[in-house]
């Protein structure tokens, strides 16, 4: 009966995947037959909106199925709302051709425009084109203005995009806060001040948030108003293109945080009610509104919505040279309930049924198919908390087609452990399970914390570990307190074990690498429009008297070591030990041994660790320390001799055929005085880890020859 039950579940799942692929295939076939192919269909950003023709004329095209009439008004015609009417086409489309004037464009670069919609009730609506490429807002205005962007010479990219990366180390970034100053920082600042820092830290990919134009700065870019416009609050489109080009010159891949899961409810400067109805681009009525986000939801079954969104992705790739996307809010897209009030246990019934929005999933499959077909070097990442099976499997298998998915359970686990458990109650098996519990043959991006944990109302790991003492005891001139020492050591360990064990890629939010001392909060009424928390104090790492430099140096060397050995691109680690009473975790990956001692007070000398490598004549294998949290340059206590060689033995241990003896020394902290009892307590913390590299030593008379990484 059990076998029959599992067989029934398998057949049901198989039929669902067949149905999903059939829906994708039929939509793709319809696009091929009706639009002349996916290539032509997704180039619509070159014809819709307002576009300059080679002869100097202007061609305009819009989709407004609910409009009675459509006009173009602006500086070029003295804002006459009726002088330039669009011609009505089939399927709710409208077009307008404005001939050149003496060989020049009739709509000058930098002039303001509006699409004028005559609604079904006769009202005139002044709208920004959904395809607008540049919108700006004057300081004395609430709404954005549409500005025609057609410079005499647009920025020309000089550097090719980097090749597709095997090991992805992502620096999640927000251009506006990327400065210690209390203001909105610029693309130029990011280009010349932040990109070199990212390169030095060893990250090879930058993921840019809040680039698609959003009227409300405090929305973190997640209430998009103009999908084709790069945010003007940081600079011009050419400034962004230069920033991406310079990143490419450094070998840095650039990803866009794309928001296709919903849109702002703004109508004056957004997509909402563009043609005077609530169904243009979105579902009508209740289904078209997101309860929690107070935003509009796309109708992914609509032909023109598919054109709009797919063309949007292609524009960002081809015009700006983005190297891929992190799709935001995928969970909300995948289910009709949008994840609201739903806890995902992993039961397969949660992923198959009428509650799944198959049209949204089909759009994601089309998007990934298009990107993979036309720009196979590009990368796509899914932000999905539900664990939808096969989301990162090829579309041909009925999967979603994404390259990576975010391991969103990992940061939640670290927060739970730090917040709810005493140090001696940390469960090694539970930590290892969370870090290794991922779907087979699907790639995950591991992270200890992202921008979500940095927002006001939450706390970063550094804040949870050290809290108020970060403001008073981070100077090297101050005595090292137990809280600061514990926090610094655990901050390094948590990030390294997440980096090495948690997935096939790694992500960090800007500033968190050095334990940024403050949360992130954008200017809003609740904080008197203050920019104090909407910034990143990179200057703290440059002050030699502050301990932030230790965390920054460790993060850099951790990434550099991964770059050297490539453990992210290696098969999943073999965990040989997760000892609950000893609080030790040991595992092997990419020819390295990772050893973590999470015990709050116990140190170990001659601790046996199981390994795979044999130790037979004529080669005696030994290991040497490559990275040590107790090193002085990382704020440690320098009690391990890095010249020590750890030789392997043919002594089975923990189901490994060989083993080595190592030392896991404690990190000794300062004396602690208990105010209530006036007793002096010696607190000895052992938080420490080391990475050992394998060497082979020739025992012949030619002398010792070292071969790093010999397998």
BELCOR-V387062 format. One record per residue. N is the residue number from 1. RES is the residue in three letters. PHI is phi in whole degrees, -180 to 180 (999 if undefined). D_LAST is the distance of its C-alpha to the last C-alpha in Angstrom with 2 decimals. Layout:
BEGIN
N:RES:PHI:D_LAST / N:RES:PHI:D_LAST
END
This chain:
BEGIN
1:UNK:999:46.94 / 2:UNK:-63:43.62 / 3:UNK:-62:42.00 / 4:UNK:-63:44.88 / 5:UNK:-65:44.63 / 6:UNK:-67:40.94 / 7:UNK:-64:41.69 / 8:UNK:-64:44.53 / 9:UNK:-62:42.38 / 10:UNK:-62:39.79 / 11:UNK:-65:42.60 / 12:UNK:-64:44.15 / 13:UNK:-62:40.94 / 14:UNK:-61:40.41 / 15:UNK:-65:43.98 / 16:UNK:-66:43.55 / 17:UNK:-63:40.56 / 18:UNK:-63:42.65 / 19:UNK:-65:45.56 / 20:UNK:-65:43.53 / 21:UNK:-67:42.17 / 22:UNK:-64:45.70 / 23:UNK:-62:47.12 / 24:UNK:-61:44.56 / 25:UNK:-62:45.18 / 26:UNK:-66:48.95 / 27:UNK:-67:48.95 / 28:UNK:-64:46.79 / 29:UNK:-65:49.10 / 30:UNK:-63:52.14 / 31:UNK:-64:50.78 / 32:UNK:-63:50.23 / 33:UNK:-77:53.76 / 34:UNK:-96:55.66 / 35:UNK:-118:53.94 / 36:UNK:81:52.70 / 37:UNK:116:49.05 / 38:UNK:-65:46.54 / 39:UNK:-59:46.13 / 40:UNK:-69:49.85 / 41:UNK:-59:50.18 / 42:UNK:-88:47.60 / 43:UNK:-93:49.16 / 44:UNK:-63:52.20 / 45:UNK:-65:51.57 / 46:UNK:-89:53.04 / 47:UNK:-120:56.29 / 48:UNK:-81:56.88 / 49:UNK:84:58.18 / 50:UNK:-119:59.79 / 51:UNK:-131:58.36 / 52:UNK:-80:59.56 / 53:UNK:-94:60.47 / 54:UNK:-63:60.28 / 55:UNK:-83:64.08 / 56:UNK:98:64.23 / 57:UNK:-75:65.33 / 58:UNK:-121:63.84 / 59:UNK:-114:62.72 / 60:UNK:-121:62.54 / 61:UNK:-150:61.43 / 62:UNK:-141:61.16 / 63:UNK:-113:60.82 / 64:UNK:-143:63.55 / 65:UNK:-64:64.79 / 66:UNK:-93:67.12 / 67:UNK:-85:68.88 / 68:UNK:-86:72.46 / 69:UNK:-160:72.00 / 70:UNK:-135:69.45 / 71:UNK:-135:70.21 / 72:UNK:-118:68.44 / 73:UNK:-130:69.91 / 74:UNK:171:68.98 / 75:UNK:-59:69.91 / 76:UNK:-69:70.36 / 77:UNK:-124:73.34 / 78:UNK:63:74.80 / 79:UNK:61:73.28 / 80:UNK:-74:75.67 / 81:UNK:-75:74.24 / 82:UNK:-122:75.90 / 83:UNK:-74:75.94 / 84:UNK:-130:72.62 / 85:UNK:-80:72.39 / 86:UNK:-82:69.47 / 87:UNK:-95:70.17 / 88:UNK:-79:69.32 / 89:UNK:-114:66.96 / 90:UNK:-73:65.78 / 91:UNK:61:63.53 / 92:UNK:77:64.46 / 93:UNK:-95:63.35 / 94:UNK:-137:65.41 / 95:UNK:-138:65.31 / 96:UNK:-147:67.08 / 97:UNK:-117:67.28 / 98:UNK:-113:68.71 / 99:UNK:-67:69.64 / 100:UNK:-69:68.93 / 101:UNK:-115:71.61 / 102:UNK:55:72.27 / 103:UNK:78:68.75 / 104:UNK:-112:67.28 / 105:UNK:-68:65.74 / 106:UNK:-73:68.41 / 107:UNK:-115:66.01 / 108:UNK:-65:64.97 / 109:UNK:-60:61.54 / 110:UNK:90:61.62 / 111:UNK:-83:64.60 / 112:UNK:-90:64.69 / 113:UNK:-137:64.94 / 114:UNK:-149:65.58 / 115:UNK:-89:65.69 / 116:UNK:-101:69.03 / 117:UNK:-107:69.10 / 118:UNK:-92:72.40 / 119:UNK:-74:71.60 / 120:UNK:-65:73.38 / 121:UNK:-90:75.69 / 122:UNK:92:76.72 / 123:UNK:-72:74.87 / 124:UNK:-96:73.21 / 125:UNK:-113:69.60 / 126:UNK:-95:67.90 / 127:UNK:-126:64.20 / 128:UNK:-87:61.07 / 129:UNK:-59:59.51 / 130:UNK:-58:56.38 / 131:UNK:-99:54.83 / 132:UNK:-58:55.84 / 133:UNK:-98:53.32 / 134:UNK:-157:54.64 / 135:UNK:-132:56.65 / 136:UNK:-134:57.90 / 137:UNK:-135:59.92 / 138:UNK:-72:62.53 / 139:UNK:-61:62.64 / 140:UNK:-93:66.01 / 141:UNK:-117:64.97 / 142:UNK:-93:63.28 / 143:UNK:-95:62.24 / 144:UNK:-83:60.18 / 145:UNK:-109:61.77 / 146:UNK:-87:60.44 / 147:UNK:-116:60.20 / 148:UNK:-69:59.93 / 149:UNK:-104:56.85 / 150:UNK:-150:57.32 / 151:UNK:-66:56.84 / 152:UNK:-56:57.94 / 153:UNK:-142:54.37 / 154:UNK:-76:51.47 / 155:UNK:-63:48.20 / 156:UNK:-106:46.15 / 157:UNK:-68:42.36 / 158:UNK:-106:40.85 / 159:UNK:-118:37.10 / 160:UNK:-71:35.06 / 161:UNK:-68:33.24 / 162:UNK:-63:29.51 / 163:UNK:-67:27.18 / 164:UNK:-58:26.10 / 165:UNK:-82:23.50 / 166:UNK:-87:20.23 / 167:UNK:-109:20.12 / 168:UNK:-101:23.75 / 169:UNK:-116:24.93 / 170:UNK:-101:28.68 / 171:UNK:-107:31.50 / 172:UNK:-73:34.46 / 173:UNK:-137:37.57 / 174:UNK:-129:41.35 / 175:UNK:-60:43.10 / 176:UNK:-65:46.34 / 177:UNK:-102:45.05 / 178:UNK:-82:42.59 / 179:UNK:-158:44.83 / 180:UNK:-70:46.13 / 181:UNK:-80:49.64 / 182:UNK:-82:51.71 / 183:UNK:-161:52.12 / 184:UNK:-82:50.57 / 185:UNK:-76:47.99 / 186:UNK:-112:47.68 / 187:UNK:-59:45.27 / 188:UNK:-62:45.88 / 189:UNK:-60:44.87 / 190:UNK:-64:41.61 / 191:UNK:-62:40.95 / 192:UNK:-98:41.55 / 193:UNK:-114:40.79 / 194:UNK:-98:38.23 / 195:UNK:-57:35.89 / 196:UNK:-60:34.91 / 197:UNK:-66:34.21 / 198:UNK:-60:31.98 / 199:UNK:-62:30.03 / 200:UNK:-65:29.73 / 201:UNK:-75:28.49 / 202:UNK:91:25.48 / 203:UNK:-82:26.87 / 204:UNK:-113:26.63 / 205:UNK:-149:29.24 / 206:UNK:-118:32.75 / 207:UNK:-108:34.67 / 208:UNK:-96:38.39 / 209:UNK:-97:40.89 / 210:UNK:56:44.67 / 211:UNK:-90:44.86 / 212:UNK:-63:47.03 / 213:UNK:-60:50.54 / 214:UNK:-138:51.78 / 215:UNK:-70:55.21 / 216:UNK:-101:54.37 / 217:UNK:-60:51.93 / 218:UNK:-72:51.31 / 219:UNK:-77:50.00 / 220:UNK:65:46.62 / 221:UNK:87:46.95 / 222:UNK:-99:47.07 / 223:UNK:-123:50.75 / 224:UNK:-73:50.58 / 225:UNK:-108:53.91 / 226:UNK:-126:53.03 / 227:UNK:-75:49.90 / 228:UNK:-99:49.93 / 229:UNK:-106:50.77 / 230:UNK:-75:48.39 / 231:UNK:-54:49.78 / 232:UNK:-81:52.41 / 233:UNK:-68:52.37 / 234:UNK:-101:49.42 / 235:UNK:145:50.80 / 236:UNK:-91:51.33 / 237:UNK:-56:49.23 / 238:UNK:-67:48.59 / 239:UNK:-64:47.25 / 240:UNK:-67:44.66 / 241:UNK:-62:43.76 / 242:UNK:-64:43.33 / 243:UNK:-61:41.10 / 244:UNK:-67:38.78 / 245:UNK:-63:38.89 / 246:UNK:-66:37.95 / 247:UNK:-60:35.03 / 248:UNK:-63:33.83 / 249:UNK:-65:34.23 / 250:UNK:-91:31.73 / 251:UNK:79:29.21 / 252:UNK:-97:30.19 / 253:UNK:-77:30.68 / 254:UNK:-120:34.01 / 255:UNK:-110:34.81 / 256:UNK:-105:38.32 / 257:UNK:-78:39.21 / 258:UNK:-97:41.56 / 259:UNK:-113:44.30 / 260:UNK:-114:45.52 / 261:UNK:-86:46.08 / 262:UNK:-170:49.54 / 263:UNK:-145:51.92 / 264:UNK:-61:54.38 / 265:UNK:-81:57.88 / 266:UNK:-58:59.45 / 267:UNK:-110:61.93 / 268:UNK:-65:63.37 / 269:UNK:-133:60.01 / 270:UNK:-134:57.75 / 271:UNK:-84:57.49 / 272:UNK:-59:59.56 / 273:UNK:54:62.87 / 274:UNK:-58:62.41 / 275:UNK:-101:65.11 / 276:UNK:92:67.17 / 277:UNK:-114:65.69 / 278:UNK:-92:62.99 / 279:UNK:-107:61.28 / 280:UNK:-75:60.22 / 281:UNK:77:56.37 / 282:UNK:-123:56.38 / 283:UNK:-66:57.42 / 284:UNK:-85:61.04 / 285:UNK:71:62.25 / 286:UNK:-59:60.28 / 287:UNK:-66:57.18 / 288:UNK:-91:56.86 / 289:UNK:-126:56.54 / 290:UNK:-91:53.68 / 291:UNK:-64:55.23 / 292:UNK:-83:52.85 / 293:UNK:-89:51.98 / 294:UNK:52:55.57 / 295:UNK:-140:54.43 / 296:UNK:-96:54.94 / 297:UNK:-114:52.76 / 298:UNK:-68:52.17 / 299:UNK:-95:53.43 / 300:UNK:-73:50.31 / 301:UNK:-87:52.36 / 302:UNK:-78:54.62 / 303:UNK:-57:54.21 / 304:UNK:-74:54.95 / 305:UNK:-67:52.64 / 306:UNK:-61:49.78 / 307:UNK:-59:50.91 / 308:UNK:-63:51.08 / 309:UNK:-73:47.69 / 310:UNK:-67:45.69 / 311:UNK:-66:47.45 / 312:UNK:-61:46.70 / 313:UNK:-61:42.94 / 314:UNK:-67:43.26 / 315:UNK:-61:45.46 / 316:UNK:-64:42.96 / 317:UNK:-74:40.25 / 318:UNK:-86:42.48 / 319:UNK:-87:44.94 / 320:UNK:-102:42.84 / 321:UNK:73:39.38 / 322:UNK:-65:37.67 / 323:UNK:-100:34.17 / 324:UNK:150:34.60 / 325:UNK:-141:36.10 / 326:UNK:-107:35.74 / 327:UNK:-80:38.45 / 328:UNK:-83:40.42 / 329:UNK:63:42.17 / 330:UNK:-63:40.63 / 331:UNK:-59:41.61 / 332:UNK:-62:45.20 / 333:UNK:-72:45.09 / 334:UNK:-73:43.71 / 335:UNK:-128:46.44 / 336:UNK:-64:50.20 / 337:UNK:-83:50.19 / 338:UNK:58:47.76 / 339:UNK:80:46.03 / 340:UNK:-73:49.18 / 341:UNK:66:49.77 / 342:UNK:-120:46.92 / 343:UNK:-106:44.10 / 344:UNK:-97:41.17 / 345:UNK:-97:39.94 / 346:UNK:102:37.63 / 347:UNK:-65:40.25 / 348:UNK:-66:40.16 / 349:UNK:-64:43.92 / 350:UNK:-75:43.33 / 351:UNK:-109:41.64 / 352:UNK:-136:44.00 / 353:UNK:149:47.75 / 354:UNK:-70:50.64 / 355:UNK:-77:49.38 / 356:UNK:-85:46.60 / 357:UNK:-84:47.79 / 358:UNK:-65:46.71 / 359:UNK:-67:48.24 / 360:UNK:-66:46.08 / 361:UNK:-63:42.93 / 362:UNK:-63:44.10 / 363:UNK:-60:44.50 / 364:UNK:-63:40.92 / 365:UNK:-65:39.78 / 366:UNK:-62:42.03 / 367:UNK:-62:40.73 / 368:UNK:-68:37.07 / 369:UNK:-64:38.03 / 370:UNK:-62:40.01 / 371:UNK:-63:37.33 / 372:UNK:-68:34.64 / 373:UNK:-79:37.10 / 374:UNK:-91:38.65 / 375:UNK:-140:35.90 / 376:UNK:-64:32.54 / 377:UNK:-78:30.71 / 378:UNK:-78:32.36 / 379:UNK:-117:30.90 / 380:UNK:-127:32.89 / 381:UNK:-128:32.54 / 382:UNK:-107:34.73 / 383:UNK:-94:36.24 / 384:UNK:-130:36.92 / 385:UNK:-93:37.42 / 386:UNK:-80:38.49 / 387:UNK:84:35.20 / 388:UNK:-51:36.74 / 389:UNK:-63:34.54 / 390:UNK:67:33.07 / 391:UNK:-62:34.05 / 392:UNK:-110:30.69 / 393:UNK:-110:30.66 / 394:UNK:-58:32.08 / 395:UNK:-60:35.85 / 396:UNK:-61:35.85 / 397:UNK:-93:34.70 / 398:UNK:88:37.51 / 399:UNK:-84:35.29 / 400:UNK:-78:36.16 / 401:UNK:89:33.86 / 402:UNK:-73:32.40 / 403:UNK:-84:28.89 / 404:UNK:-139:28.53 / 405:UNK:-132:30.61 / 406:UNK:-77:31.16 / 407:UNK:-84:29.99 / 408:UNK:-76:33.47 / 409:UNK:-78:33.30 / 410:UNK:-67:30.89 / 411:UNK:-61:33.38 / 412:UNK:-63:36.10 / 413:UNK:-66:34.14 / 414:UNK:-63:33.59 / 415:UNK:-63:37.29 / 416:UNK:-61:38.35 / 417:UNK:-62:36.36 / 418:UNK:-67:37.64 / 419:UNK:-79:41.13 / 420:UNK:-110:41.78 / 421:UNK:-114:39.77 / 422:UNK:-72:39.98 / 423:UNK:-57:36.79 / 424:UNK:-74:36.81 / 425:UNK:-100:37.18 / 426:UNK:-61:34.00 / 427:UNK:-101:32.31 / 428:UNK:-66:28.52 / 429:UNK:-64:28.35 / 430:UNK:-68:30.55 / 431:UNK:-63:28.49 / 432:UNK:-63:25.25 / 433:UNK:-61:27.28 / 434:UNK:-64:28.74 / 435:UNK:-75:25.49 / 436:UNK:-111:23.80 / 437:UNK:-82:27.00 / 438:UNK:-141:26.82 / 439:UNK:-67:27.73 / 440:UNK:-61:25.17 / 441:UNK:64:24.14 / 442:UNK:-121:26.17 / 443:UNK:-86:24.73 / 444:UNK:-118:26.02 / 445:UNK:-103:26.77 / 446:UNK:-89:26.47 / 447:UNK:-159:28.86 / 448:UNK:-81:30.42 / 449:UNK:-164:33.67 / 450:UNK:-128:35.24 / 451:UNK:-64:38.75 / 452:UNK:-60:40.15 / 453:UNK:-83:39.47 / 454:UNK:-94:40.91 / 455:UNK:-72:44.29 / 456:UNK:-59:47.43 / 457:UNK:99:48.12 / 458:UNK:-124:44.50 / 459:UNK:-137:42.34 / 460:UNK:-72:39.00 / 461:UNK:-61:36.47 / 462:UNK:-61:37.48 / 463:UNK:-68:41.13 / 464:UNK:-67:40.60 / 465:UNK:-81:38.80 / 466:UNK:-121:41.14 / 467:UNK:47:44.17 / 468:UNK:-64:47.19 / 469:UNK:-67:45.61 / 470:UNK:-64:43.64 / 471:UNK:-86:47.01 / 472:UNK:-120:48.01 / 473:UNK:-125:45.11 / 474:UNK:-94:42.40 / 475:UNK:-83:43.75 / 476:UNK:-70:41.99 / 477:UNK:-82:45.55 / 478:UNK:-93:46.08 / 479:UNK:-60:44.99 / 480:UNK:-76:41.74 / 481:UNK:-86:42.94 / 482:UNK:-58:41.13 / 483:UNK:-66:41.17 / 484:UNK:-68:39.68 / 485:UNK:-65:36.99 / 486:UNK:-60:36.04 / 487:UNK:-63:36.13 / 488:UNK:-64:33.95 / 489:UNK:-67:31.23 / 490:UNK:-70:31.26 / 491:UNK:-59:31.45 / 492:UNK:-68:28.12 / 493:UNK:-65:26.47 / 494:UNK:-62:27.91 / 495:UNK:-71:26.74 / 496:UNK:-71:23.16 / 497:UNK:-68:22.69 / 498:UNK:-67:24.44 / 499:UNK:-61:22.30 / 500:UNK:-87:18.94 / 501:UNK:-114:20.07 / 502:UNK:-85:23.16 / 503:UNK:177:22.35 / 504:UNK:-110:21.04 / 505:UNK:-159:23.24 / 506:UNK:-137:25.01 / 507:UNK:-132:28.68 / 508:UNK:-139:30.87 / 509:UNK:-88:34.61 / 510:UNK:-51:35.94 / 511:UNK:94:36.81 / 512:UNK:-68:35.10 / 513:UNK:-63:32.08 / 514:UNK:-110:34.37 / 515:UNK:71:36.44 / 516:UNK:-47:39.45 / 517:UNK:-78:42.45 / 518:UNK:-133:44.63 / 519:UNK:-73:44.58 / 520:UNK:-117:45.31 / 521:UNK:-147:48.86 / 522:UNK:-84:50.57 / 523:UNK:-57:54.21 / 524:UNK:-160:56.50 / 525:UNK:-61:59.90 / 526:UNK:-64:58.45 / 527:UNK:-121:57.17 / 528:UNK:59:60.02 / 529:UNK:57:57.92 / 530:UNK:-85:55.78 / 531:UNK:-99:52.70 / 532:UNK:-59:51.69 / 533:UNK:-101:48.83 / 534:UNK:-99:48.02 / 535:UNK:-158:45.95 / 536:UNK:-124:42.68 / 537:UNK:-89:43.07 / 538:UNK:-60:40.24 / 539:UNK:-62:42.38 / 540:UNK:-65:41.44 / 541:UNK:-77:37.98 / 542:UNK:-92:39.68 / 543:UNK:-87:41.89 / 544:UNK:-68:40.37 / 545:UNK:-93:42.54 / 546:UNK:-110:41.08 / 547:UNK:-79:38.03 / 548:UNK:-61:37.03 / 549:UNK:-62:35.17 / 550:UNK:-67:32.63 / 551:UNK:-67:31.68 / 552:UNK:-64:31.67 / 553:UNK:-66:29.34 / 554:UNK:-65:26.91 / 555:UNK:-60:26.95 / 556:UNK:-63:26.30 / 557:UNK:-71:23.30 / 558:UNK:-62:21.86 / 559:UNK:-67:22.15 / 560:UNK:-64:20.90 / 561:UNK:-68:17.66 / 562:UNK:-64:17.26 / 563:UNK:-60:18.16 / 564:UNK:-76:15.38 / 565:UNK:-110:12.50 / 566:UNK:65:14.41 / 567:UNK:-70:14.23 / 568:UNK:-65:17.58 / 569:UNK:-89:16.40 / 570:UNK:-89:13.49 / 571:UNK:-58:14.46 / 572:UNK:-56:16.58 / 573:UNK:-65:15.32 / 574:UNK:-99:15.27 / 575:UNK:-89:18.09 / 576:UNK:-94:18.13 / 577:UNK:-152:21.31 / 578:UNK:-143:24.48 / 579:UNK:-86:26.89 / 580:UNK:-72:30.44 / 581:UNK:-77:32.22 / 582:UNK:-80:29.54 / 583:UNK:58:28.92 / 584:UNK:-115:25.17 / 585:UNK:-122:22.56 / 586:UNK:-135:18.84 / 587:UNK:-153:16.09 / 588:UNK:-116:12.42 / 589:UNK:-159:11.74 / 590:UNK:57:9.56 / 591:UNK:78:6.99 / 592:UNK:-115:10.35 / 593:UNK:-111:12.88 / 594:UNK:-107:16.43 / 595:UNK:-128:19.31 / 596:UNK:-120:22.91 / 597:UNK:-114:26.07 / 598:UNK:-96:29.03 / 599:UNK:-70:31.49 / 600:UNK:-71:34.67 / 601:UNK:-147:35.46 / 602:UNK:-100:33.08 / 603:UNK:-106:30.49 / 604:UNK:-135:28.04 / 605:UNK:-116:27.11 / 606:UNK:56:24.52 / 607:UNK:-89:23.44 / 608:UNK:-85:20.95 / 609:UNK:-125:18.09 / 610:UNK:-74:16.14 / 611:UNK:-140:12.33 / 612:UNK:-90:10.07 / 613:UNK:-66:7.84 / 614:UNK:-77:10.22 / 615:UNK:-130:12.02 / 616:UNK:-116:13.53 / 617:UNK:-65:15.33 / 618:UNK:-90:14.85 / 619:UNK:-111:11.83 / 620:UNK:-109:12.61 / 621:UNK:-90:10.11 / 622:UNK:-133:12.09 / 623:UNK:-122:12.44 / 624:UNK:-128:14.99 / 625:UNK:-71:17.24 / 626:UNK:-106:17.00 / 627:UNK:-144:19.82 / 628:UNK:-139:22.56 / 629:UNK:-67:25.68 / 630:UNK:-88:27.67 / 631:UNK:-67:27.34 / 632:UNK:-63:30.75 / 633:UNK:-70:30.15 / 634:UNK:-112:29.64 / 635:UNK:81:32.72 / 636:UNK:-91:31.07 / 637:UNK:-112:32.39 / 638:UNK:56:29.89 / 639:UNK:-108:29.48 / 640:UNK:-111:25.80 / 641:UNK:-84:24.79 / 642:UNK:-75:21.85 / 643:UNK:-89:21.46 / 644:UNK:-67:20.64 / 645:UNK:-109:17.42 / 646:UNK:-106:16.38 / 647:UNK:-86:15.10 / 648:UNK:-81:13.58 / 649:UNK:-129:15.98 / 650:UNK:-81:16.32 / 651:UNK:-131:18.73 / 652:UNK:-60:18.67 / 653:UNK:-158:19.65 / 654:UNK:52:20.43 / 655:UNK:64:19.25 / 656:UNK:-111:15.72 / 657:UNK:-72:15.15 / 658:UNK:-137:14.31 / 659:UNK:-160:15.58 / 660:UNK:-134:16.34 / 661:UNK:-108:19.77 / 662:UNK:-130:20.49 / 663:UNK:-114:23.77 / 664:UNK:-114:25.07 / 665:UNK:-78:28.23 / 666:UNK:-78:31.10 / 667:UNK:-95:32.56 / 668:UNK:-80:36.10 / 669:UNK:-105:38.79 / 670:UNK:-72:42.35 / 671:UNK:-65:45.30 / 672:UNK:-118:46.78 / 673:UNK:-105:50.51 / 674:UNK:-85:51.89 / 675:UNK:-65:55.17 / 676:UNK:-71:56.86 / 677:UNK:-102:56.41 / 678:UNK:59:56.01 / 679:UNK:-97:53.28 / 680:UNK:-91:50.33 / 681:UNK:-115:47.04 / 682:UNK:-86:43.75 / 683:UNK:-105:41.12 / 684:UNK:-114:37.55 / 685:UNK:-100:34.89 / 686:UNK:-109:31.27 / 687:UNK:-54:29.88 / 688:UNK:-168:26.63 / 689:UNK:-142:22.99 / 690:UNK:-147:20.00 / 691:UNK:-116:16.52 / 692:UNK:-111:13.99 / 693:UNK:-101:11.08 / 694:UNK:-81:8.32 / 695:UNK:-128:9.07 / 696:UNK:-117:9.02 / 697:UNK:-116:12.68 / 698:UNK:-76:14.33 / 699:UNK:-98:17.36 / 700:UNK:-71:19.41 / 701:UNK:-69:22.66 / 702:UNK:-70:21.37 / 703:UNK:101:20.48 / 704:UNK:-74:17.58 / 705:UNK:-118:15.12 / 706:UNK:-106:12.80 / 707:UNK:-124:9.70 / 708:UNK:-65:9.16 / 709:UNK:74:6.22 / 710:UNK:-61:3.78 / 711:UNK:-111:0.00
END
